Amino acid sequence: MRELIILLLMCFLASISNAQEDTVETKFKVFPLPVAYFTPETDWGFGVVSLFSFRFKAESKQSRISQFQFGAAYTLRNQLLIYLPFQLYLKDENYYTFGELGYYKYSYRFFGIGTELPASNEEFYNVDFPRVRINVMKLARPNWYVGVRYWFDGYDITELKENGILSSSTITGSEGGNVSSLGLISLVDSRDDYNYPTQGTYFEFVALPNLNAFGSDFEFTRFSADYVKYLSKEKNVLAINLFGTATIGNPPFNEMALIGGTRRMRGYFEGRFRNRNMLMVQAEYRRELRWKLGLVAFTGFGVVSDKINSFEAKNSKASGGLGLRYQLSKDERINLRLDYGIGEEGSSGFYLTIGEAF
């Protein structure tokens, strides 16, 4: 599978190169950047990333710009990340495809499954995995796309804590395995900009079965809904995010709904709380300051549950924090993001990444 990922990366880059020569009418913009970032999951990471921005031939100047990134990074936790996320608009936005190809050598924290999990449960596990995430959609009505999603992660767990929770092999997925899913996606996207939206709505609904017939080692189906509303006045933006996921079947622990990370409930380690189902609400206030700087304040509440009908408010978790923004590209409205998030139980973390959380 590793060789397949490399082949897909090469084919993708070759196709874009041909597009640049033969089918791209407007300027092909390239933003090469050295990368230094920090998250609680990675510690410091260093690498390079290039952002490619363009329109295909015959696309109007009012159509959305296609983009892809190619990056590689190495972290102080001996993690390796090679990734190629992409967003392509074709035929005057009648077709839209986005996703990611990548290969990761990563380490994660695991605390158990549920909400009553003491911090002393913490254990690390190392995993190598190729990733394929592809969404192909057709415009059904203005701003509304429908299509199919394919996801593949091939987890090879290389190291577990001796006598830890995962090493007991009683948790589904603790020995690794392939997750391969093919399902349906519906997307309403009226945002005025996908790098830094100030107005509009984003609503994604997905039904994603994972079946042995697709090459998956696990059988389960996940339903998810992700809604974001953007409101603005002058240089002020309010973003509100509602997210929920429900799972039928027996998913591996690494495919359960998670609280924590760089995008959902900043202030908690990614996966601090996980289970089959999750509900979450986040809000973020963004203010543009002078020059290329911006300020944000954010908060969030989330809860996980084993059963869809057993969510309890007493089990919900809260987080909040402040952040700074530095505009890397005025035309593309890409920001360098520095956030400090605080959760309950004294958990907290700095996040230095590129792009908004939602």
C-alpha positions as CSV (number, residue, x, y, z in Angstrom):
1,M,0.0,0.0,0.0
2,R,2.9,2.3,0.7
3,E,4.0,1.9,-3.0
4,L,0.5,2.8,-4.1
5,I,0.5,6.0,-2.1
6,I,3.8,7.0,-3.7
7,L,2.4,6.2,-7.2
8,L,-0.7,8.2,-6.5
9,L,1.4,11.2,-5.4
10,M,3.5,11.0,-8.6
11,C,0.4,10.7,-10.8
12,F,-1.3,13.6,-9.1
13,L,1.8,15.9,-9.5
14,A,2.2,14.8,-13.1
15,S,-1.4,15.6,-13.9
16,I,-1.2,19.0,-12.3
17,S,2.0,19.7,-14.2
18,N,0.3,18.8,-17.5
19,A,-2.6,21.0,-16.5
20,Q,-0.3,23.9,-15.9
21,E,1.1,23.5,-19.4
22,D,-2.0,22.7,-21.4
23,T,-5.1,23.7,-19.5
24,V,-4.4,26.4,-17.0
25,E,-5.2,29.8,-18.3
26,T,-4.6,32.0,-15.3
27,K,-1.3,32.4,-13.4
28,F,-0.1,29.2,-11.6
29,K,0.9,30.5,-8.2
30,V,3.3,28.7,-6.0
31,F,3.9,29.5,-2.4
32,P,7.0,27.5,-1.1
33,L,7.3,27.9,2.7
34,P,9.6,26.5,5.3
35,V,7.5,25.1,8.1
36,A,7.9,25.2,11.9
37,Y,4.9,24.3,14.0
38,F,3.9,23.1,17.4
39,T,1.0,21.0,18.7
40,P,0.7,19.0,22.0
41,E,0.6,15.8,19.9
42,T,3.8,16.5,17.9
43,D,5.9,18.8,20.0
44,W,7.9,21.0,17.5
45,G,7.8,20.0,13.9
46,F,10.0,21.2,11.0
47,G,9.6,20.8,7.2
48,V,8.6,22.4,4.0
49,V,5.3,22.9,2.3
50,S,4.3,24.4,-1.1
51,L,0.9,25.7,-1.9
52,F,-0.2,25.6,-5.6
53,S,-3.1,27.8,-6.6
54,F,-4.6,28.0,-10.1
55,R,-7.7,27.8,-12.3
56,F,-8.2,25.4,-15.2
57,K,-8.6,26.7,-18.7
58,A,-12.0,28.1,-19.6
59,E,-12.9,28.7,-15.9
60,S,-14.2,32.2,-15.3
61,K,-12.3,34.6,-13.1
62,Q,-15.3,34.4,-10.7
63,S,-15.0,30.7,-10.2
64,R,-13.3,29.3,-7.1
65,I,-9.5,28.7,-7.3
66,S,-8.2,25.2,-7.2
67,Q,-5.5,24.4,-4.8
68,F,-3.2,21.6,-3.6
69,Q,-0.4,21.5,-1.1
70,F,2.6,19.2,-1.0
71,G,4.4,19.1,2.3
72,A,6.8,17.0,4.5
73,A,7.7,17.4,8.1
74,Y,9.6,15.8,10.9
75,T,8.9,16.3,14.6
76,L,10.8,16.1,17.8
77,R,8.7,13.0,18.7
78,N,10.4,11.2,15.7
79,Q,7.2,11.6,13.6
80,L,7.3,11.8,9.8
81,L,4.5,13.4,7.9
82,I,4.2,13.4,4.0
83,Y,0.9,14.9,2.8
84,L,-0.9,16.2,-0.3
85,P,-4.3,17.7,0.4
86,F,-6.1,19.1,-2.6
87,Q,-9.2,21.0,-3.7
88,L,-10.1,21.0,-7.5
89,Y,-13.0,22.8,-9.2
90,L,-13.8,21.9,-12.8
91,K,-16.3,23.0,-15.4
92,D,-17.3,26.3,-13.8
93,E,-17.6,24.6,-10.4
94,N,-20.0,21.9,-11.7
95,Y,-17.5,19.3,-10.4
96,Y,-15.6,19.4,-7.2
97,T,-13.1,17.0,-5.8
98,F,-11.1,17.3,-2.6
99,G,-9.2,15.0,-0.3
100,E,-5.7,14.0,0.8
101,L,-3.0,11.6,-0.1
102,G,-0.3,11.0,2.5
103,Y,2.0,8.8,4.5
104,Y,2.5,9.2,8.3
105,K,4.8,7.8,10.9
106,Y,3.1,9.0,14.0
107,S,2.6,8.6,17.7
108,Y,-0.7,9.1,19.6
109,R,-1.9,9.3,23.1
110,F,-4.6,6.9,24.4
111,F,-6.6,7.3,27.6
112,G,-9.3,4.7,27.1
113,I,-12.8,4.8,25.8
114,G,-15.5,6.9,27.5
115,T,-15.7,10.1,29.5
116,E,-14.6,9.2,33.0
117,L,-10.9,8.7,32.2
118,P,-8.2,9.9,34.6
119,A,-5.2,11.6,33.0
120,S,-3.1,8.8,34.7
121,N,-4.4,6.4,32.0
122,E,-2.2,8.1,29.4
123,E,-0.2,5.8,27.2
124,F,1.5,6.3,23.8
125,Y,1.3,4.1,20.8
126,N,3.2,4.4,17.5
127,V,1.7,3.8,14.1
128,D,2.7,3.9,10.5
129,F,-0.1,4.4,7.9
130,P,-0.7,5.4,4.3
131,R,-3.8,7.6,3.8
132,V,-6.1,8.0,0.8
133,R,-9.1,10.3,1.1
134,I,-11.0,11.2,-2.0
135,N,-14.3,13.0,-2.5
136,V,-15.8,13.4,-6.0
137,M,-19.0,15.5,-6.3
138,K,-21.3,17.0,-8.8
139,L,-23.2,20.3,-8.5
140,A,-26.9,19.4,-8.0
141,R,-28.2,22.9,-7.3
142,P,-26.4,26.2,-6.6
143,N,-23.9,25.7,-3.8
144,W,-25.1,22.1,-3.2
145,Y,-22.9,19.1,-4.2
146,V,-23.6,15.4,-4.0
147,G,-21.2,12.6,-4.6
148,V,-19.1,9.8,-3.2
149,R,-16.3,9.5,-0.6
150,Y,-13.6,6.9,-0.4
151,W,-11.3,6.7,2.7
152,F,-8.5,4.3,3.4
153,D,-6.1,4.2,6.3
154,G,-3.8,1.2,6.7
155,Y,-2.8,1.2,10.4
156,D,0.4,-0.7,11.3
157,I,0.8,-0.3,15.1
158,T,4.5,-0.6,15.7
159,E,4.7,0.0,19.4
160,L,2.4,-0.2,22.4
161,K,3.0,0.5,26.1
162,E,3.9,-2.8,27.8
163,N,1.0,-4.0,30.1
164,G,-1.0,-1.0,28.9
165,I,-4.7,-0.8,28.0
166,L,-4.1,-1.3,24.3
167,S,-1.6,-4.2,24.7
168,S,-4.3,-6.3,26.5
169,S,-5.8,-6.8,22.9
170,T,-9.3,-6.5,24.3
171,I,-9.9,-3.2,22.4
172,T,-11.0,-3.5,18.8
173,G,-8.2,-2.2,16.5
174,S,-5.4,-2.6,19.1
175,E,-3.5,-4.8,16.6
176,G,-3.9,-2.4,13.7
177,G,-5.6,-3.1,10.5
178,N,-7.1,-1.5,7.3
179,V,-10.0,0.9,7.3
180,S,-11.5,1.1,3.9
181,S,-14.8,2.9,3.4
182,L,-17.0,4.0,0.4
183,G,-20.1,6.1,1.0
184,L,-22.2,9.1,0.1
185,I,-21.6,12.8,0.8
186,S,-23.8,15.8,0.5
187,L,-22.2,19.3,0.8
188,V,-23.7,22.7,0.9
189,D,-21.0,25.4,0.6
190,S,-21.9,29.1,0.2
191,R,-18.7,30.4,1.9
192,D,-17.2,33.5,0.3
193,D,-13.7,32.1,0.7
194,Y,-12.5,28.6,1.9
195,N,-9.2,29.8,3.4
196,Y,-10.7,32.6,5.5
197,P,-14.5,32.6,5.3
198,T,-16.4,35.7,6.5
199,Q,-19.9,34.9,5.3
200,G,-21.9,31.9,4.2
201,T,-22.6,28.4,5.3
202,Y,-20.8,25.1,5.2
203,F,-22.8,21.9,5.8
204,E,-21.5,18.4,5.2
205,F,-23.5,15.2,5.7
206,V,-21.8,11.8,5.2
207,A,-22.9,8.2,5.4
208,L,-19.8,6.1,5.3
209,P,-19.9,2.2,5.4
210,N,-16.7,0.3,6.1
211,L,-17.0,-3.2,4.8
212,N,-14.8,-6.3,4.2
213,A,-15.9,-6.0,0.6
214,F,-14.1,-2.7,0.3
215,G,-10.9,-4.1,1.8
216,S,-11.6,-3.1,5.4
217,D,-10.7,-5.3,8.4
218,F,-13.6,-3.9,10.3
219,E,-17.3,-3.6,9.6
220,F,-19.1,-0.4,10.8
221,T,-21.0,2.5,9.4
222,R,-20.5,6.1,10.5
223,F,-22.9,9.0,9.9
224,S,-21.6,12.5,10.5
225,A,-22.9,16.1,10.1
226,D,-20.7,19.1,10.1
227,Y,-22.3,22.6,10.1
228,V,-20.5,26.0,10.1
229,K,-22.1,29.4,9.9
230,Y,-20.1,32.5,9.3
231,L,-21.3,36.0,10.2
232,S,-19.4,39.2,9.7
233,K,-19.5,43.0,10.2
234,E,-16.6,45.1,8.9
235,K,-13.4,43.3,10.2
236,N,-15.2,41.1,12.7
237,V,-16.2,37.5,12.0
238,L,-18.2,35.0,14.1
239,A,-17.9,31.4,13.2
240,I,-20.2,28.8,14.8
241,N,-19.6,25.1,14.3
242,L,-22.0,22.2,15.1
243,F,-20.7,18.7,14.7
244,G,-22.1,15.3,15.4
245,T,-21.3,11.7,14.5
246,A,-23.0,8.4,15.1
247,T,-21.6,4.9,14.6
248,I,-23.3,1.6,13.9
249,G,-21.3,-1.6,14.2
250,N,-17.9,-2.3,15.8
251,P,-15.3,0.4,14.9
252,P,-11.7,0.2,15.9
253,F,-10.7,2.6,18.6
254,N,-8.8,4.9,16.2
255,E,-11.9,5.4,14.1
256,M,-14.1,6.5,17.1
257,A,-15.3,10.1,17.5
258,L,-12.6,12.2,19.2
259,I,-12.5,15.2,21.4
260,G,-9.3,17.2,21.2
261,G,-6.7,18.2,18.6
262,T,-5.9,21.2,16.5
263,R,-9.5,21.7,15.1
264,R,-12.0,20.3,17.6
265,M,-11.9,21.3,21.2
266,R,-8.5,22.8,21.4
267,G,-7.1,22.5,24.9
268,Y,-7.3,18.7,25.0
269,F,-4.9,16.1,23.6
270,E,-6.3,14.6,20.4
271,G,-8.3,11.6,21.5
272,R,-8.4,12.6,25.2
273,F,-12.0,11.4,25.1
274,R,-13.4,9.1,22.5
275,N,-16.4,6.8,21.9
276,R,-18.8,5.6,19.2
277,N,-20.9,8.8,19.1
278,M,-20.2,12.5,19.7
279,L,-21.9,15.9,19.8
280,M,-20.0,19.2,19.8
281,V,-20.5,22.9,19.4
282,Q,-17.7,25.5,18.9
283,A,-17.7,29.2,18.4
284,E,-14.8,31.5,17.4
285,Y,-14.6,35.3,17.2
286,R,-12.1,36.7,14.7
287,R,-10.9,40.3,14.5
288,E,-8.6,41.7,11.9
289,L,-6.1,44.1,13.3
290,R,-3.5,46.4,11.6
291,W,-1.0,45.2,9.1
292,K,-1.2,41.4,8.7
293,L,-2.3,40.6,12.3
294,G,-5.5,39.2,13.7
295,L,-6.9,38.2,17.1
296,V,-9.3,35.3,17.9
297,A,-11.2,34.0,20.9
298,F,-12.8,30.6,20.9
299,T,-14.8,28.2,23.1
300,G,-16.4,24.8,22.7
301,F,-18.4,22.1,24.4
302,G,-18.4,18.4,23.5
303,V,-19.6,15.0,24.8
304,V,-19.0,11.4,23.7
305,S,-21.3,8.5,24.3
306,D,-21.4,4.7,23.7
307,K,-25.1,4.9,22.6
308,I,-26.8,7.5,20.5
309,N,-29.6,7.9,23.1
310,S,-27.3,8.1,26.2
311,F,-25.7,11.6,25.9
312,E,-25.7,13.3,29.3
313,A,-24.9,17.0,29.9
314,K,-23.0,16.1,33.1
315,N,-20.4,14.2,30.9
316,S,-19.8,17.2,28.6
317,K,-16.4,18.8,28.4
318,A,-15.6,22.5,27.9
319,S,-12.7,24.3,26.4
320,G,-11.7,27.8,25.4
321,G,-8.8,30.0,24.5
322,L,-7.2,32.9,22.6
323,G,-5.1,33.1,19.4
324,L,-3.1,35.3,17.1
325,R,-3.2,35.3,13.3
326,Y,-0.5,36.4,10.8
327,Q,-1.5,36.7,7.1
328,L,0.9,34.7,5.0
329,S,-0.9,35.5,1.7
330,K,-3.2,38.5,1.1
331,D,-4.6,37.2,-2.2
332,E,-5.3,33.6,-0.9
333,R,-6.1,34.8,2.6
334,I,-4.0,32.1,4.3
335,N,-3.1,32.7,7.9
336,L,-0.5,31.4,10.3
337,R,-2.4,30.3,13.4
338,L,-1.1,30.4,16.9
339,D,-3.7,29.3,19.5
340,Y,-3.6,28.6,23.2
341,G,-6.4,26.3,24.3
342,I,-7.5,25.4,27.9
343,G,-9.6,22.4,28.8
344,E,-10.9,21.0,32.1
345,E,-8.7,19.2,34.6
346,G,-5.9,21.7,33.9
347,S,-5.3,20.5,30.4
348,S,-3.9,23.0,27.9
349,G,-1.8,23.4,24.8
350,F,-0.3,25.7,22.2
351,Y,-1.1,25.1,18.5
352,L,1.0,26.7,15.8
353,T,-0.3,25.7,12.4
354,I,-1.5,27.0,9.0
355,G,-5.2,27.7,8.3
356,E,-8.2,28.2,10.4
357,A,-9.7,25.5,12.7
358,F,-13.0,25.6,10.9
